[in-house]
Amino acid sequence: MKIQGIGLVVGSCFIAGAAGAAGPAIPGEPPAGTSAALPSGPVPAPEPSPTAPPSDRGVDDSWRYRRSPDKLLNVDVELASAYVWRGINMFGTNQNTQTAAVFPSLTATFGHISLGYWGAFQLTGDNKSDLVDSGVGAQNNLVLKYSGWIDEHVAYSASATYWLYPFADEEVAGTSTPMYLEPGFGISYLAGADLGLYLGYFLGLQEVIEPASFLYINPSVGKTFFPFDSDIGVAVSASAGYKVFTNDPPNEDRQFDLGLNLSAAIPFENTYVTPQLHAAYVTRDEAVIPDAEFSDSFIAWVGVHVGYNAGM
């Protein structure tokens, strides 16, 4: 069994590693064995997964990653028990509700540039139709990214993520086809434990959803271990996020979030299976929930990725 990539997940855009392709994930990107087009997340009005820390290479072979990656096509499908974005349970009726969702993605990489699609679709829950009508469910994303290296230890990425909800009901959502745009930049230092920082500005493109706009600041740390053999790696990661809302008055609900993630990447030649455990915490505003309890802020959920990498 030939190893294709080992990594961790917390969510954004990465080209899963294949032989001769891109190396470890860089800021705002999940690593090999995860969706290649997972964006750093939309904010369906008014408020999809935390931003991914970089994955640790585990060995000093950084010279391999300074070259441009080959052309690569990644197909990935994730099935999860919840859809959590920047600490927020997007499809649940409450913060700790388990609502099954599927996340398909397709990404093409050409050297340093990648173009991807990522979707989020709710499978269970009586609120599914209501969320689609309000411009939260049936989410579609397009991601354009440029990734590169400053030196053998410092990587960077610049991206633009476009969200649209084509099935929203204008009378419910306040606008037809709600759309959002987030330009973002990430930088990471790849060492024994890899450190990352992602900055993105999430912008509602229509007047009715523009108040949901905010600057997102997301530091992260990740480490990959090899407890089984040279092919299977277990990774742990942690991230924090802070939303600087630009609406007036500013929104203080769900402003700060924490994420903890554990995953195992199991490669099979050009395919992979990545089971995952996640936990997230988000702060609540007493003005919104006066008697908020821990369950109103915390959620744990599980997921699994199945994907395929093909050269072009």
MARVEX-251366 format. One line per 2 residues: number of its first residue (from 0); their letters; for each residue x, y, z of N, C-alpha, C. Coordinates in Angstrom, 2 decimals. Layout:
residues N
NUM) a) X,Y,Z,X,Y,Z,X,Y,Z; ...
end
This chain:
residues 312
0) mk) 0.84,-1.20,0.00,0.00,0.00,0.00,0.88,1.24,0.00; 0.72,2.06,-0.97,1.56,3.24,-1.11,0.91,4.45,-0.48
2) iq) 1.65,5.12,0.38,1.07,6.28,1.06,0.90,7.44,0.09; -0.27,8.07,0.13,-0.56,9.20,-0.75,-0.62,10.50,0.02
4) gi) -0.82,10.45,1.30,-0.85,11.68,2.07,-1.47,11.42,3.43; -1.00,12.12,4.42,-1.51,11.98,5.76,-1.81,13.36,6.29
6) gl) -2.95,13.54,6.93,-3.23,14.89,7.38,-4.32,14.96,8.40; -4.79,16.19,8.66,-5.80,16.47,9.63,-6.83,17.36,9.00
8) vv) -7.95,17.48,9.64,-9.02,18.24,9.05,-9.62,19.22,10.02; -9.88,20.37,9.50,-10.74,21.30,10.17,-11.44,22.18,9.18
10) gs) -11.11,22.19,8.01,-11.88,22.65,6.91,-11.36,23.75,6.04; -11.04,23.87,4.87,-10.85,24.90,3.87,-10.33,24.26,2.63
12) cf) -9.47,24.87,1.84,-9.26,24.36,0.48,-7.86,23.77,0.32; -7.76,22.49,-0.07,-6.45,21.86,-0.26,-6.52,20.81,-1.34
14) ia) -5.40,20.62,-2.01,-5.32,19.57,-3.00,-4.73,18.35,-2.33; -5.50,17.31,-2.19,-5.03,16.12,-1.49,-3.79,15.59,-2.16
16) ga) -2.79,15.22,-1.35,-1.49,14.87,-1.90,-1.49,13.57,-2.67; -0.85,13.57,-3.81,-0.60,12.34,-4.55,0.87,12.35,-4.91
18) ag) 1.36,11.26,-5.38,2.77,11.18,-5.70,3.14,12.25,-6.70; 4.13,13.07,-6.35,4.58,14.12,-7.24,3.72,15.35,-7.20
20) aa) 2.71,15.39,-6.32,1.81,16.54,-6.26,2.19,17.41,-5.09; 1.24,18.28,-4.71,1.51,19.22,-3.64,1.82,18.49,-2.35
22) gp) 2.58,19.13,-1.47,2.97,18.52,-0.22,1.92,18.72,0.85; 2.31,19.10,2.05,1.36,19.22,3.14,0.42,20.39,2.90
24) ai) -0.67,20.38,3.65,-1.61,21.48,3.53,-0.97,22.77,3.99; -1.40,23.88,3.43,-0.92,25.17,3.86,-2.10,25.95,4.41
26) pg) -1.88,27.15,4.92,-2.88,27.82,5.74,-4.27,27.83,5.13; -5.24,27.59,5.99,-6.61,27.60,5.57,-6.97,26.43,4.69
28) ep) -6.23,25.32,4.76,-6.47,24.19,3.89,-6.42,22.88,4.67; -7.42,22.00,4.46,-7.27,20.67,5.02,-6.23,19.90,4.23
30) pa) -5.62,18.90,4.79,-4.53,18.20,4.16,-4.97,17.02,3.32; -3.98,16.26,2.90,-4.25,15.05,2.11,-5.21,14.15,2.85
32) gt) -6.09,13.53,2.09,-7.09,12.68,2.69,-8.34,13.43,3.07; -8.49,14.64,2.59,-9.70,15.43,2.85,-10.10,16.15,1.58
34) sa) -11.26,16.75,1.62,-11.80,17.41,0.45,-10.84,18.44,-0.11; -10.68,18.44,-1.41,-9.77,19.37,-2.05,-10.39,20.74,-2.25
36) al) -11.69,20.85,-2.10,-12.34,22.12,-2.38,-13.11,22.66,-1.18; -12.80,22.16,0.01,-13.52,22.61,1.19,-13.16,24.06,1.50
38) ps) -14.11,24.97,1.42,-13.80,26.38,1.64,-13.66,26.71,3.11; -13.13,27.86,3.40,-13.01,28.27,4.78,-14.35,28.69,5.34
40) gp) -15.38,28.66,4.54,-16.72,28.71,5.07,-17.52,29.95,4.76; -18.81,29.78,4.49,-19.69,30.91,4.28,-20.40,31.31,5.56
42) vp) -21.01,32.42,5.58,-21.92,32.77,6.65,-23.28,32.93,6.02; -24.08,31.88,5.96,-25.44,32.06,5.48,-26.11,33.03,6.43
44) ap) -26.77,34.00,5.91,-27.34,35.05,6.75,-28.19,34.44,7.84; -28.04,34.75,9.11,-27.07,35.71,9.59,-25.77,35.08,10.03
46) ep) -25.63,34.04,10.22,-24.37,33.44,10.64,-24.41,32.02,10.18; -19.07,27.17,6.50,-19.61,25.82,6.85,-18.34,25.26,7.30
48) sp) -17.38,24.48,8.50,-16.39,23.89,9.31,-15.26,24.88,9.54; -14.59,24.73,10.65,-13.50,25.63,10.96,-12.42,25.58,9.90
50) ta) -11.56,26.56,9.90,-10.47,26.58,8.92,-9.38,25.61,9.33; -8.81,24.93,8.37,-7.87,23.86,8.68,-6.48,24.37,8.99
52) pp) -5.87,23.84,10.04,-4.45,24.08,10.25,-3.64,23.31,9.22; -2.39,23.67,9.02,-1.55,22.89,8.11,-1.24,21.54,8.74
54) sd) -0.95,20.55,7.93,-0.59,19.25,8.46,0.92,19.10,8.51; 1.40,18.45,9.55,2.83,18.26,9.76,3.38,17.19,8.82
56) rg) 4.51,17.44,8.18,5.09,16.47,7.26,5.70,15.29,8.00; 6.21,15.53,9.19,6.78,14.45,9.98,8.22,14.12,9.62
58) vd) 8.69,14.51,8.45,10.07,14.26,8.04,10.61,15.51,7.37; 11.93,15.61,7.33,12.55,16.81,6.76,12.80,16.58,5.27
60) ds) 11.71,16.70,4.48,11.86,16.55,3.03,11.29,17.77,2.34; 11.49,18.95,2.95,10.85,20.17,2.48,11.30,20.57,1.08
62) wr) 12.45,20.10,0.64,12.91,20.46,-0.71,11.93,19.97,-1.77; 11.17,18.90,-1.44,10.23,18.35,-2.42,9.08,19.30,-2.69
64) yr) 8.79,20.21,-1.75,7.58,21.00,-1.84,7.83,22.41,-2.38; 9.05,22.72,-2.71,9.34,24.04,-3.25,9.05,24.11,-4.74
66) rs) 8.90,22.97,-5.38,8.59,22.96,-6.80,7.08,23.06,-7.00; 6.65,23.39,-8.20,5.23,23.47,-8.51,4.63,22.07,-8.56
68) pd) 3.45,21.86,-7.97,2.82,20.55,-8.05,2.38,20.23,-9.47; 2.26,18.95,-9.78,1.78,18.54,-11.08,0.29,18.83,-11.21
70) kl) -0.24,18.62,-12.41,-1.67,18.74,-12.61,-2.37,17.61,-11.86; -3.44,17.94,-11.18,-4.09,16.97,-10.33,-5.59,17.23,-10.29
72) ln) -6.38,16.14,-10.34,-7.82,16.23,-10.18,-8.21,15.44,-8.94; -8.91,16.08,-8.01,-9.35,15.43,-6.79,-10.87,15.39,-6.73
74) vd) -11.42,14.20,-6.46,-12.86,14.01,-6.24,-13.03,13.52,-4.81; -13.91,14.16,-4.03,-14.04,13.84,-2.63,-15.50,13.95,-2.21
76) ve) -15.92,13.03,-1.36,-17.25,13.10,-0.75,-17.10,12.88,0.75; -17.65,13.78,1.53,-17.65,13.63,2.98,-19.07,13.40,3.47
78) la) -19.23,12.49,4.40,-20.50,12.27,5.09,-20.25,12.55,6.57; -21.06,13.42,7.17,-20.84,13.81,8.56,-22.16,13.86,9.31
80) sa) -22.07,13.77,10.63,-23.26,13.79,11.47,-23.72,15.20,11.80; -22.97,16.21,11.36,-23.36,17.61,11.55,-22.56,18.47,10.58
82) yv) -23.04,19.66,10.35,-22.32,20.64,9.52,-21.98,21.83,10.42; -20.72,21.88,10.82,-20.27,22.92,11.75,-19.28,23.82,11.05
84) wr) -19.56,25.11,11.08,-18.71,26.09,10.43,-18.33,27.19,11.41; -17.03,27.32,11.63,-16.52,28.33,12.55,-17.25,28.28,13.89
86) gi) -17.41,27.06,14.37,-18.01,26.83,15.67,-19.51,26.72,15.68; -20.18,26.97,14.56,-21.64,27.05,14.53,-22.23,25.84,13.83
88) nm) -23.22,25.22,14.47,-23.95,24.11,13.86,-24.94,24.70,12.86; -24.64,24.55,11.57,-25.40,25.23,10.54,-26.76,24.61,10.26
90) fg) -26.87,23.29,10.33,-28.11,22.62,9.96,-28.93,22.18,11.16; -28.37,22.23,12.36,-29.08,21.76,13.54,-30.09,22.77,14.06
92) tn) -31.16,22.28,14.68,-32.12,23.17,15.32,-31.53,23.78,16.57; -30.57,23.08,17.19,-29.82,23.59,18.33,-28.34,23.36,18.07
94) qn) -27.49,23.95,18.91,-26.06,23.86,18.70,-25.56,22.42,18.72; -26.14,21.56,19.55,-25.64,20.19,19.68,-26.47,19.17,18.93
96) tq) -27.35,19.62,18.01,-28.16,18.70,17.21,-27.30,17.96,16.18; -27.50,16.66,16.06,-26.82,15.86,15.04,-27.74,15.77,13.81
98) ta) -27.31,16.36,12.71,-28.08,16.37,11.46,-27.16,15.93,10.33; -27.42,14.78,9.75,-26.54,14.23,8.73,-26.46,15.13,7.51
100) av) -25.28,15.22,6.93,-25.06,16.05,5.75,-24.00,15.42,4.86; -24.06,15.74,3.58,-23.08,15.24,2.62,-22.42,16.43,1.94
102) fp) -21.09,16.31,1.70,-20.31,17.40,1.15,-19.49,16.91,-0.04; -20.00,17.05,-1.25,-19.24,16.64,-2.44,-18.27,17.75,-2.87
104) sl) -17.16,17.36,-3.47,-16.23,18.37,-3.98,-15.48,17.84,-5.19; -15.04,18.77,-6.01,-14.24,18.48,-7.20,-13.25,19.62,-7.38
106) ta) -11.95,19.29,-7.46,-10.92,20.33,-7.57,-9.88,19.96,-8.62; -9.54,20.91,-9.45,-8.47,20.75,-10.43,-7.32,21.67,-10.05
108) tf) -6.10,21.13,-10.05,-4.91,21.90,-9.70,-3.98,21.96,-10.90; -3.49,23.16,-11.18,-2.55,23.38,-12.28,-1.37,24.17,-11.71
110) gh) -0.31,23.45,-11.33,0.80,24.14,-10.70,0.39,24.71,-9.36; 0.61,26.00,-9.18,0.28,26.66,-7.92,-1.19,27.04,-7.83
112) is) -1.93,26.95,-8.93,-3.32,27.43,-8.97,-4.28,26.25,-8.90; -5.34,26.42,-8.10,-6.38,25.40,-8.03,-7.75,26.06,-8.16
114) lg) -8.67,25.32,-8.76,-10.05,25.76,-8.92,-10.95,24.63,-8.47; -11.85,24.91,-7.53,-12.64,23.83,-6.96,-14.10,24.18,-6.74
116) yw) -14.90,23.11,-6.64,-16.30,23.22,-6.25,-16.49,22.46,-4.96; -17.34,22.98,-4.05,-17.66,22.30,-2.80,-19.12,22.58,-2.48
118) ga) -19.85,21.56,-2.03,-21.25,21.73,-1.70,-21.58,21.18,-0.33; -22.65,21.69,0.28,-23.12,21.21,1.58,-24.62,20.99,1.48
120) fq) -25.04,19.72,1.67,-26.44,19.36,1.50,-26.91,18.55,2.70; -27.98,19.01,3.32,-28.55,18.36,4.49,-29.32,17.11,4.08
122) lt) -29.15,16.02,4.85,-29.81,14.76,4.54,-30.97,14.44,5.48; -30.86,14.83,6.74,-31.90,14.53,7.73,-32.31,15.80,8.46
124) gd) -33.47,15.74,9.12,-33.95,16.89,9.88,-35.20,17.49,9.27; -36.18,17.77,10.12,-37.44,18.34,9.65,-37.29,19.77,9.14
126) nk) -36.15,20.42,9.44,-35.94,21.82,9.04,-35.24,21.95,7.69; -35.03,20.85,6.99,-34.24,20.88,5.75,-34.81,21.84,4.72
128) sd) -36.10,21.76,4.43,-36.72,22.63,3.43,-36.68,24.09,3.86; -36.90,24.33,5.16,-36.88,25.70,5.66,-35.50,26.34,5.49
130) lv) -34.44,25.58,5.73,-33.09,26.11,5.59,-32.74,26.38,4.13; -33.21,25.52,3.23,-32.98,25.77,1.80,-33.69,27.05,1.38
132) ds) -34.93,27.23,1.80,-35.70,28.43,1.44,-35.05,29.70,1.98; -34.45,29.62,3.17,-33.89,30.82,3.80,-32.46,31.13,3.35
134) gv) -31.90,30.32,2.47,-30.56,30.59,1.97,-29.46,30.11,2.89; -29.70,29.00,3.59,-28.70,28.37,4.44,-28.37,26.96,3.94
136) ga) -29.41,26.22,3.52,-29.20,24.87,3.01,-28.90,24.87,1.52; -28.52,23.69,1.01,-28.18,23.51,-0.41,-27.14,24.55,-0.84
138) qn) -26.04,24.55,-0.13,-24.96,25.51,-0.35,-24.03,25.07,-1.46; -23.60,26.01,-2.30,-22.64,25.74,-3.37,-21.50,26.75,-3.29
140) nl) -20.27,26.27,-3.43,-19.10,27.12,-3.34,-18.16,26.91,-4.51; -17.55,27.98,-4.97,-16.46,27.93,-5.93,-15.23,28.54,-5.27
142) vl) -14.09,27.88,-5.41,-12.88,28.32,-4.73,-11.74,28.46,-5.74; -11.14,29.63,-5.79,-9.95,29.89,-6.60,-8.80,30.19,-5.66
144) ky) -7.67,29.48,-5.82,-6.58,29.63,-4.86,-5.22,29.58,-5.55; -4.31,30.38,-5.01,-2.90,30.33,-5.41,-2.09,29.99,-4.17
146) sg) -1.25,28.95,-4.26,-0.46,28.51,-3.12,1.01,28.47,-3.49; 1.86,28.76,-2.53,3.30,28.74,-2.80,4.11,28.69,-1.53
148) wi) 5.42,28.76,-1.71,6.38,28.68,-0.61,7.31,29.87,-0.62; 7.54,30.44,0.56,8.53,31.51,0.71,9.91,30.91,0.88
150) de) 10.03,29.90,1.72,11.25,29.10,1.84,10.82,27.70,2.25; 11.76,26.85,2.66,11.44,25.45,2.92,10.54,25.25,4.14
152) hv) 10.37,26.28,4.97,9.54,26.14,6.17,8.30,27.03,6.16; 8.24,27.99,5.27,7.13,28.96,5.29,6.32,28.85,4.00
154) ay) 5.02,28.57,4.15,4.11,28.45,3.01,3.04,29.53,3.11; 2.41,29.84,1.97,1.36,30.86,1.95,0.30,30.47,0.93
156) sa) -0.86,31.09,1.06,-1.93,30.90,0.07,-2.77,32.17,0.00; -3.26,32.47,-1.19,-4.21,33.56,-1.41,-5.41,32.96,-2.12
158) sa) -6.62,33.27,-1.65,-7.79,32.60,-2.17,-8.98,33.54,-2.30; -9.94,33.12,-3.10,-11.23,33.80,-3.21,-12.29,32.71,-3.22
160) ty) -13.21,32.75,-2.26,-14.27,31.76,-2.15,-15.61,32.46,-2.40; -16.40,31.87,-3.29,-17.68,32.44,-3.70,-18.80,31.48,-3.29
162) wl) -19.76,31.97,-2.50,-20.89,31.16,-2.06,-22.15,31.60,-2.80; -23.00,30.63,-3.14,-24.31,30.96,-3.67,-25.31,29.89,-3.26
164) yp) -26.55,30.31,-3.13,-27.64,29.46,-2.69,-28.75,29.57,-3.73; -28.65,28.81,-4.82,-29.53,28.99,-5.97,-30.97,28.54,-5.73
166) fa) -31.23,27.78,-4.67,-32.57,27.26,-4.43,-33.33,28.04,-3.36; -32.76,29.16,-2.91,-33.41,29.96,-1.86,-34.70,30.57,-2.38
168) de) -35.65,30.74,-1.48,-36.93,31.40,-1.78,-36.76,32.89,-1.49; -36.94,33.73,-2.51,-36.71,35.16,-2.35,-37.59,35.76,-1.25
170) ev) -38.81,35.28,-1.11,-39.70,35.83,-0.09,-39.23,35.49,1.31; -38.52,34.38,1.47,-38.03,33.96,2.78,-36.63,34.52,3.04
172) ag) -35.73,34.40,2.06,-34.34,34.82,2.23,-34.16,36.33,2.10; -35.14,37.02,1.50,-35.02,38.46,1.31,-34.35,38.85,0.03
174) ts) -33.80,37.86,-0.69,-33.16,38.11,-1.97,-33.09,36.80,-2.74; -33.09,36.88,-4.04,-32.96,35.66,-4.84,-31.49,35.29,-4.96
176) tp) -31.19,34.01,-4.81,-29.83,33.48,-4.90,-28.86,34.29,-4.02; -28.96,34.16,-2.69,-27.99,34.83,-1.82,-26.56,34.47,-2.20
178) my) -25.68,35.47,-2.21,-24.29,35.27,-2.63,-23.35,35.96,-1.66; -22.22,35.29,-1.39,-21.19,35.82,-0.49,-19.83,35.64,-1.15
180) le) -18.88,36.48,-0.77,-17.52,36.39,-1.30,-16.54,36.58,-0.15; -15.53,35.70,-0.09,-14.48,35.87,0.92,-13.10,35.79,0.30
182) pg) -12.42,36.92,0.13,-10.99,36.88,-0.18,-10.23,36.53,1.09; -9.20,35.70,0.97,-8.47,35.29,2.16,-6.99,35.11,1.89
184) fg) -6.22,35.14,2.97,-4.77,34.94,2.88,-4.33,34.11,4.08; -3.45,33.14,3.84,-2.94,32.31,4.92,-1.44,32.19,4.85
186) is) -0.83,32.02,6.00,0.61,31.79,6.07,0.87,30.79,7.19; 1.84,29.92,7.01,2.14,28.94,8.04,3.62,28.67,8.12
188) yl) 4.04,28.30,9.32,5.42,27.89,9.57,5.39,26.39,9.83; 6.05,25.63,8.97,5.99,24.18,9.03,7.21,23.66,9.77
190) ag) 6.99,23.25,11.01,8.08,22.76,11.85,7.62,21.47,12.51; 8.14,21.16,13.71,7.73,19.95,14.40,6.24,19.92,14.64
192) ad) 5.69,21.03,15.12,4.25,21.24,15.17,3.98,22.46,14.29; 3.12,22.32,13.33,2.96,23.36,12.31,1.98,24.44,12.78
194) lg) 2.38,25.68,12.59,1.59,26.83,13.03,1.03,27.55,11.81; -0.22,27.95,11.87,-0.84,28.64,10.75,-1.65,29.84,11.19
196) ly) -1.85,30.77,10.27,-2.71,31.93,10.51,-3.45,32.23,9.22; -4.79,32.28,9.31,-5.63,32.61,8.16,-6.43,33.87,8.45
198) lg) -6.48,34.77,7.46,-7.28,35.99,7.55,-8.20,36.03,6.33; -9.48,36.24,6.58,-10.43,36.32,5.48,-11.52,37.34,5.78
200) yf) -12.02,37.99,4.74,-13.12,38.94,4.92,-14.35,38.41,4.22; -15.35,38.01,5.01,-16.58,37.45,4.48,-17.56,38.58,4.20
202) lg) -18.04,38.65,2.96,-18.86,39.79,2.53,-20.15,39.32,1.88; -21.29,39.76,2.42,-22.58,39.53,1.78,-22.73,40.46,0.59
204) lq) -23.02,39.91,-0.58,-23.01,40.71,-1.80,-24.33,41.44,-2.07; -25.41,41.03,-1.39,-26.67,41.74,-1.54,-26.95,42.57,-0.27
206) ev) -27.72,43.60,-0.43,-27.93,44.55,0.66,-28.53,43.88,1.89; -29.46,42.94,1.69,-30.15,42.34,2.82,-29.23,41.43,3.64
208) ie) -28.17,40.87,3.03,-27.26,39.98,3.75,-25.91,40.65,4.05; -25.72,41.87,3.60,-24.46,42.58,3.87,-24.17,42.74,5.36
210) pa) -25.19,42.89,6.24,-24.89,43.00,7.67,-24.22,41.77,8.27; -24.23,40.64,7.58,-23.56,39.44,8.08,-22.05,39.47,7.83
212) sf) -21.52,40.50,7.21,-20.11,40.56,6.83,-19.21,40.67,8.07; -18.03,40.05,7.97,-17.07,40.16,9.07,-15.67,39.76,8.60
214) ly) -14.67,40.23,9.34,-13.28,39.80,9.18,-13.07,38.60,10.09; -12.47,37.54,9.55,-12.24,36.32,10.35,-10.75,36.14,10.56
216) in) -10.34,36.01,11.82,-8.94,35.82,12.21,-8.82,34.42,12.80; -7.95,33.58,12.23,-7.95,32.16,12.57,-6.54,31.58,12.72
218) ps) -5.95,31.63,13.93,-4.69,30.93,14.18,-4.95,29.45,14.41; -3.95,28.61,14.14,-4.14,27.17,14.27,-2.80,26.47,14.49
220) vg) -2.89,25.24,14.99,-1.70,24.41,15.19,-2.08,22.97,14.88; -1.17,22.23,14.27,-1.45,20.84,13.93,-0.21,19.97,14.04
222) kt) -0.43,18.69,14.33,0.66,17.73,14.44,0.19,16.38,13.95; 0.99,15.73,13.11,0.69,14.40,12.60,1.60,13.37,13.25
224) ff) 1.02,12.25,13.65,1.76,11.17,14.27,1.62,9.90,13.42; 2.52,8.97,13.64,2.51,7.72,12.87,2.47,6.53,13.85
226) pf) 1.34,6.30,14.48,1.30,5.27,15.52,1.18,3.84,15.00; 0.77,3.66,13.75,0.50,2.32,13.24,1.63,1.81,12.35
228) ds) 1.82,2.44,11.21,2.89,2.07,10.31,3.17,3.26,9.42; 3.99,3.07,8.39,4.40,4.18,7.55,3.29,4.67,6.63
230) di) 2.20,3.91,6.53,1.12,4.27,5.61,-0.01,5.03,6.30; -0.29,4.73,7.56,-1.44,5.31,8.25,-0.95,6.29,9.30
232) gv) -1.46,7.51,9.24,-1.08,8.53,10.19,-2.29,9.06,10.92; -2.11,9.43,12.18,-3.15,10.06,12.98,-2.74,11.49,13.25
234) av) -3.65,12.42,13.03,-3.33,13.83,13.19,-4.28,14.47,14.19; -3.75,15.41,14.93,-4.55,16.20,15.86,-4.35,17.66,15.54
236) sa) -5.38,18.46,15.67,-5.26,19.88,15.37,-6.17,20.68,16.27; -5.82,21.93,16.45,-6.63,22.85,17.24,-6.63,24.20,16.54
238) sa) -7.74,24.90,16.62,-7.82,26.21,15.99,-8.70,27.13,16.83; -8.49,28.41,16.65,-9.32,29.42,17.30,-9.75,30.41,16.23
240) gy) -10.91,30.99,16.40,-11.39,31.95,15.42,-12.06,33.14,16.08; -11.87,34.30,15.51,-12.49,35.52,16.04,-13.09,36.30,14.88
242) kv) -14.36,36.65,15.02,-15.08,37.39,13.98,-15.17,38.86,14.37; -14.67,39.72,13.51,-14.77,41.16,13.71,-15.90,41.65,12.81
244) ft) -17.10,41.74,13.35,-18.27,42.12,12.56,-18.21,43.59,12.16; -18.58,43.86,10.93,-18.52,45.22,10.41,-19.89,45.89,10.37
246) nd) -20.94,45.17,10.83,-22.26,45.79,10.86,-22.39,46.71,12.06; -23.36,47.61,12.03,-23.56,48.59,13.10,-25.00,48.53,13.57
248) pp) -25.25,48.16,14.83,-24.26,47.82,15.86,-23.63,46.46,15.59; -22.43,46.21,16.10,-21.75,44.95,15.82,-22.47,43.77,16.47
250) ne) -22.38,42.62,15.84,-22.98,41.39,16.35,-21.97,40.71,17.27; -22.34,40.48,18.52,-21.43,39.85,19.47,-21.76,38.39,19.71
252) dr) -22.78,37.86,19.06,-23.14,36.47,19.23,-22.26,35.59,18.35; -21.78,34.47,18.89,-20.95,33.51,18.17,-19.69,34.18,17.61
254) qf) -19.11,35.07,18.39,-17.98,35.86,17.91,-16.65,35.12,18.01; -16.51,34.24,19.01,-15.25,33.53,19.23,-15.51,32.03,19.21
256) dl) -14.65,31.28,18.51,-14.85,29.84,18.43,-13.53,29.10,18.63; -13.66,27.86,19.10,-12.53,26.96,19.28,-12.86,25.64,18.60
258) gl) -11.85,25.01,18.00,-12.06,23.73,17.35,-10.97,22.74,17.71; -11.34,21.47,17.90,-10.40,20.40,18.16,-10.76,19.24,17.26
260) nl) -9.76,18.66,16.59,-10.03,17.65,15.57,-9.02,16.52,15.63; -9.51,15.31,15.37,-8.66,14.13,15.31,-9.04,13.34,14.07
262) sa) -8.05,12.94,13.28,-8.35,12.21,12.05,-7.25,11.20,11.74; -7.62,10.19,10.95,-6.67,9.19,10.47,-6.81,9.08,8.97
264) ai) -5.73,9.30,8.23,-5.75,9.18,6.77,-5.27,7.79,6.38; -6.14,7.05,5.69,-5.83,5.67,5.28,-5.78,5.64,3.76
266) pf) -4.59,5.61,3.16,-4.47,5.66,1.70,-4.49,4.29,1.05; -5.05,4.22,-0.15,-5.04,3.01,-0.98,-4.68,3.44,-2.40
268) en) -3.38,3.48,-2.70,-2.91,4.00,-3.98,-3.44,5.42,-4.18; -4.30,5.65,-5.17,-4.78,7.00,-5.44,-6.08,7.34,-4.71
270) ty) -6.60,6.42,-3.92,-7.80,6.69,-3.15,-7.46,6.79,-1.67; -8.38,7.29,-0.87,-8.15,7.41,0.56,-9.48,7.39,1.30
272) vt) -9.41,6.99,2.56,-10.54,7.06,3.48,-10.04,7.75,4.74; -10.76,8.76,5.20,-10.32,9.53,6.35,-11.44,9.66,7.37
274) pq) -11.51,8.80,8.38,-12.46,8.98,9.47,-12.00,10.11,10.40; -12.96,10.82,11.01,-12.63,12.00,11.78,-13.53,12.15,13.00
276) lh) -12.98,12.74,14.05,-13.72,13.16,15.23,-13.51,14.66,15.40; -14.58,15.40,15.70,-14.50,16.85,15.82,-15.21,17.33,17.08
278) aa) -14.76,18.46,17.59,-15.47,19.15,18.67,-15.28,20.64,18.46; -16.30,21.42,18.80,-16.22,22.87,18.63,-16.99,23.57,19.74
280) yv) -16.52,24.76,20.05,-17.16,25.60,21.06,-17.26,27.01,20.51; -18.40,27.65,20.71,-18.58,29.01,20.24,-19.25,29.84,21.34
282) tr) -18.83,31.08,21.51,-19.39,31.93,22.55,-20.77,32.44,22.13; -21.66,32.62,23.10,-23.00,33.13,22.85,-23.19,34.46,23.56
284) de) -24.03,35.30,23.00,-24.33,36.61,23.55,-25.52,36.50,24.48; -25.39,37.00,25.71,-26.48,36.93,26.67,-27.72,37.68,26.20
286) av) -27.53,38.66,25.34,-28.68,39.39,24.81,-29.51,38.51,23.88; -28.86,37.50,23.28,-29.55,36.57,22.38,-30.07,35.37,23.16
288) ip) -29.23,34.79,24.02,-29.62,33.66,24.86,-29.27,34.02,26.31; -30.22,34.61,27.04,-29.93,35.10,28.40,-29.43,34.02,29.35
290) da) -29.98,32.82,29.24,-29.61,31.73,30.15,-28.86,30.64,29.41; -27.91,31.04,28.59,-27.16,30.08,27.78,-26.41,29.09,28.66
292) ef) -26.47,27.80,28.28,-25.74,26.74,28.97,-24.63,26.22,28.07; -23.84,25.30,28.63,-22.72,24.75,27.87,-23.20,24.08,26.58
294) sd) -24.35,23.42,26.64,-24.89,22.73,25.47,-25.28,23.70,24.35; -25.50,24.97,24.69,-25.81,25.97,23.67,-24.58,26.43,22.91
296) sf) -23.39,26.04,23.39,-22.13,26.49,22.78,-21.27,25.36,22.24; -21.48,24.13,22.72,-20.58,23.02,22.41,-21.25,21.99,21.50
298) ia) -20.45,21.40,20.60,-20.93,20.28,19.79,-19.75,19.37,19.47; -20.02,18.06,19.48,-19.06,17.06,19.00,-19.74,16.27,17.89
300) wv) -19.00,15.93,16.84,-19.59,15.22,15.71,-18.53,14.37,15.01; -18.98,13.50,14.13,-18.08,12.59,13.42,-18.29,12.74,11.92
302) gv) -17.29,12.32,11.17,-17.39,12.37,9.71,-16.39,11.43,9.07; -16.55,11.19,7.78,-15.59,10.38,7.03,-15.51,10.91,5.61
304) hv) -14.29,11.03,5.10,-14.03,11.41,3.72,-13.67,10.18,2.90; -14.15,10.12,1.68,-13.69,9.13,0.71,-13.34,9.91,-0.56
306) gy) -12.12,9.73,-1.05,-11.70,10.54,-2.19,-10.77,9.81,-3.14; -10.56,10.43,-4.28,-9.71,9.88,-5.34,-8.89,11.00,-5.96
308) na) -7.59,10.76,-6.14,-6.69,11.71,-6.80,-6.26,11.14,-8.15; -6.36,11.95,-9.19,-5.96,11.50,-10.52,-5.07,12.54,-11.17
310) gm) -4.00,12.11,-11.80,-3.15,13.02,-12.56,-3.82,13.42,-13.85; -3.47,14.59,-14.36,-4.08,15.07,-15.62,-2.97,15.35,-16.64
end
